[in-house]
Amino acid sequence: MSDSGRGRYYWCTRHHRVESGEDTCPARHVLGPYASAADAENALQTVRERNEAWEAEDARWAEEDGEEK
């Protein structure tokens, strides 16, 4: 089964829009792929949420190790 590129949407950080197919900028300018245009449109919020979770986890680990941040 070949991958036709269907269901691949990207958030372009250069143009601030959802892109797909032939209209997609180079990888260095996009986040994704996402399964839907709505998911791609929310990419920056997803990144924020993941970063906050990772930072909280790092702080928890540092606290357990007795480190100060």
CORNORJO-V709771 format. One record per residue. N is the residue number from 1. RES is the residue in one small letter. PSI is psi in radians with two decimals (* if undefined). OMEGA is omega as a letter, one per 30 degrees, with the letter a starting at -180 (* if undefined). D_FIRST is the distance of its C-alpha to the first C-alpha in Angstrom with 2 decimals. Layout:
BEGIN
n=N res=RES psi=PSI omega=OMEGA d_first=D_FIRST
n=N res=RES psi=PSI omega=OMEGA d_first=D_FIRST
END
This chain:
BEGIN
n=1 res=m psi=2.23 omega=a d_first=0.00
n=2 res=s psi=2.70 omega=l d_first=3.80
n=3 res=d psi=1.88 omega=a d_first=6.75
n=4 res=s psi=-0.04 omega=a d_first=9.11
n=5 res=g psi=-0.03 omega=l d_first=11.93
n=6 res=r psi=2.52 omega=l d_first=12.72
n=7 res=g psi=0.32 omega=l d_first=14.97
n=8 res=r psi=1.87 omega=l d_first=16.16
n=9 res=y psi=2.58 omega=a d_first=19.90
n=10 res=y psi=2.63 omega=l d_first=22.47
n=11 res=w psi=2.10 omega=a d_first=26.24
n=12 res=c psi=2.05 omega=a d_first=28.03
n=13 res=t psi=-0.23 omega=l d_first=31.17
n=14 res=r psi=-0.78 omega=a d_first=32.62
n=15 res=h psi=-0.10 omega=l d_first=32.50
n=16 res=h psi=0.95 omega=l d_first=32.49
n=17 res=r psi=2.86 omega=l d_first=29.80
n=18 res=v psi=2.37 omega=l d_first=26.22
n=19 res=e psi=2.67 omega=l d_first=23.92
n=20 res=s psi=2.82 omega=l d_first=20.35
n=21 res=g psi=-2.42 omega=a d_first=18.40
n=22 res=e psi=-0.31 omega=a d_first=20.68
n=23 res=d psi=0.10 omega=a d_first=23.62
n=24 res=t psi=2.29 omega=l d_first=22.80
n=25 res=c psi=2.94 omega=l d_first=25.52
n=26 res=p psi=2.70 omega=a d_first=25.11
n=27 res=a psi=-0.57 omega=a d_first=24.03
n=28 res=r psi=-0.21 omega=a d_first=27.72
n=29 res=h psi=0.02 omega=a d_first=28.49
n=30 res=v psi=2.69 omega=l d_first=25.84
n=31 res=l psi=2.40 omega=l d_first=25.12
n=32 res=g psi=-2.97 omega=g d_first=21.69
n=33 res=p psi=2.72 omega=l d_first=18.92
n=34 res=y psi=2.70 omega=a d_first=19.76
n=35 res=a psi=-0.40 omega=a d_first=17.94
n=36 res=s psi=2.79 omega=l d_first=20.68
n=37 res=a psi=-0.63 omega=l d_first=23.33
n=38 res=a psi=-0.73 omega=l d_first=25.99
n=39 res=d psi=-0.73 omega=l d_first=24.73
n=40 res=a psi=-0.69 omega=l d_first=24.73
n=41 res=e psi=-0.48 omega=l d_first=28.18
n=42 res=n psi=0.25 omega=a d_first=29.44
n=43 res=a psi=-0.78 omega=a d_first=28.15
n=44 res=l psi=-0.63 omega=l d_first=31.70
n=45 res=q psi=-0.71 omega=l d_first=32.97
n=46 res=t psi=-0.76 omega=l d_first=30.20
n=47 res=v psi=-0.80 omega=l d_first=31.19
n=48 res=r psi=-0.82 omega=a d_first=34.85
n=49 res=e psi=-0.75 omega=l d_first=34.33
n=50 res=r psi=-0.74 omega=l d_first=32.42
n=51 res=n psi=-0.76 omega=l d_first=35.09
n=52 res=e psi=-0.75 omega=l d_first=37.85
n=53 res=a psi=-0.75 omega=l d_first=36.37
n=54 res=w psi=-0.71 omega=l d_first=35.99
n=55 res=e psi=-0.69 omega=l d_first=39.53
n=56 res=a psi=-0.71 omega=l d_first=40.90
n=57 res=e psi=-0.72 omega=l d_first=39.29
n=58 res=d psi=-0.75 omega=l d_first=40.72
n=59 res=a psi=-0.70 omega=l d_first=44.11
n=60 res=r psi=-0.76 omega=l d_first=43.98
n=61 res=w psi=-0.77 omega=l d_first=43.22
n=62 res=a psi=-0.69 omega=l d_first=46.03
n=63 res=e psi=-0.73 omega=l d_first=48.37
n=64 res=e psi=-0.57 omega=l d_first=47.63
n=65 res=d psi=-0.07 omega=l d_first=48.34
n=66 res=g psi=0.29 omega=l d_first=51.55
n=67 res=e psi=2.73 omega=l d_first=50.49
n=68 res=e psi=2.51 omega=l d_first=51.63
n=69 res=k psi=* omega=* d_first=49.57
END
